[in-house]
Amino acid sequence: MVDAAERLAAAILLSAIAPLLLALALAIYLRSGRAPWIAHRRVGQRGSELWVLKLRTMWDKRRSFAGLGSLFTIEYVDDETGPGLKGPCDCRVTSALARFCRRHSLDELPQLVQVVSGRMLLVGPRPVTAGELDTLYGCDAAEILRVKPGLTGLWQVSGRNRLSRHERRALDLQLVRNSSARRYCKILARTVPEVLGGKNSW
């Protein structure tokens, strides 16, 4: 029942923001000359394969990529090490548009597609790569994989990018071990001002 409600809510939200996503995708495509959509390989529930869809926010403005991909092309990235910790002055982020998208998590919104498909939840632990699963969670990996990963979670509303990897790990495990309807609603409610304000994010 909760799963169906989440998928319906995600579908409604995705329909509402579709014009915004398409406008951002077009702007990114025109500025970068590359496919605006990126799919990162992650590990889903019970170890299933999960391709997490995002808007591209990294490209080299000194190089020409004209003709590589189209507005509706998805570039698949298979990197087991994961994205690593974000920094406020990442040299790979070369556009004010990209920085704005990252600050307000607009690049994460395409993941609503995975929520609609039932592969992710609105609230859950962050989807991780196989490498991160092994090095970060170790013996607790099976516990994290017991549930579907989420678009937002406890650490995303508790400091976001200012948190260390181990702090994020602890909060994800806490979310899985102490899930409740009250905590779920609280995280969703706190996510909105967190995203709009762009605090602790880059």
N, C-alpha and C positions, 0 to 999 in steps of 0.2 A: 504493500500500500504506500509506504513512504517512498519507495523507489519510483513508483508510477507518478506520485505527486511531484517528485524532484524532476523527473523527465518532462512532465507537462510544464512546470514552472520554467525550466531551462529552455524549452521550445518557444514559450511565449516571450521570454527575455531575448532569445536569439533573433526572433522575428522583429522585435522592436528595435534592436540595435543593428540589424543587417545593413541599413543604409550607411551608418557610421563606419562599420567594418569595411564596406566596399569603398567608401571615400578614402579611408586610411590606406587600404590596399593599393588604390590607384595612385595616391600621393607617394607611397613608398616605392612603387614600381617605377614611377617617373623620375624619382630622385636617385634610385639605386641602379635602375636598368636590369634588375634581377627579379625573380619570382618573389612576390611579397609574402608568400605563405611558407612557413617552415614546419616540418614535422620531426620531432625528436623521438628517438626510440627509448621507451621506458618500460618498466616492469609493472604490469597491472595486477589485479586481484588473483591470488593463487598462482602467481608466476606467469600469467598470460602475457602475450606481447601487446604493448600499447604504444601507439604513435600519437604523441601529444602535439596538437596543432597550435601554432602561434603565428603572430605577425612578425616579419623580419625587422630587427632593430639594429643589426650590425652589418655594415658594408664598408668597403674601402673607397672613399670618395676620390682617391687619386687614380683609380683604375676604371677603365670603361668595361662595363658588362653588357652593353647594349646587345639585345638579341638573345640573351640567355634567359629562357623562360618567358612566360607571358603572365598577364594579370591573374589568370586562374590556374597557374602551375604551382604545384607544391614541391619544394625541395626537401628530400628526406635526408636527415642527418643521423647517422648511427655512430654515436660516440659514447663508449661505456664509462668514460671518466666523469661525464656530467659537466654542467655549466660552471661549477665552482662558485665561490662567493662573489657577489657583485660588489663593485667599488664605485664611489661617486664620480670618479674621473677615469672611467674605462676608455682607453684609447680606441677601442673597437667600435664605440658608439660615436659616429662622426656627424650626426645630424641632430638639430634641435627638435625636429619632429620625432625622431627615434627616442631621444631623451624624455620628451613629453609622454610618449606612449609607455615607456618603462616606468616613469615616475608614478603614473596613474594606473598602471597595470592594464592598459588597453591592449597590449600585445598578448595578454593571457586570455582575453575574452573569446577567441575562437575555440577554446577548450570546451565551451558550452556544447559544441558538436558532440564531444565524447560523453557529456552528461546526457544529452538527448538519446544517444545510442545505447546508454546503459553501461558504458565502460568506466565511467567516473561518477563521482558524486559532487554536489555543490560544496559539501563540507567533508573533509577527510584528510589523511596524511598526504604530503606532497608526493607526486609520482617520481620515483627515482630510477636511475639507470642501474644496470646489473652490477657495475663496478661500485657505485655508491651503496647499493644494498649490502654488498659483501664487506666493504671497508668501514662503513658507518654504522650499520645495524648488527652485523655479525650474528650472534646467537639469537637475537631478537628479530631477525629478518622474517621468519615465518609469522610472527605476530603482526607485523606491519602488512604483510601480504594477505592476511585474513580478511581485510576489508578493502573496498575499492578506494583508490586514491581520490583526492578532492581538489576542486578548483581553489578553495580557500580552506584555512585550518586554524588551529590554535596559535601557531607561531606567527602566522601572517598578521594577526591582530595583537601580537604581544612584543612588537619590536621589529618585525620584518627583517630587513637587510642588516640591521645593527647586531643581530644575533649571530653567535658562532654556529658552526655546524653541529657541535655537540648540544648546544642549547636547543637548536631546532629538532634534533633527534629526540631529546628528552620530552619536548612538548608534543611531538607527533605520537610518541609512545603513550603519553598521558592522555591524549585525545582518544586513542584506540582503547585504552584500558578503562577509561572513565567516561564513556559516551552516554549521553542522555539527551532527551528532547530539549530540556532547558539550555544545556550547553550549546547544542546545535543552533537554536534560535539566537542565542547570545552572540555566537560567532558570526552568524549571518548579519545581525544588526550592527555589529562593530566593523564588519568588512566595508560597508558602504561609506561611512565617513573616513575610514582609513584610505580607501582608494581615491575618493574625491579630494582629500587633503594632500595626498602624496607624501605624508610624513614617513620618515624612516625608509624611504624607497628611492632607488636610483637605477 
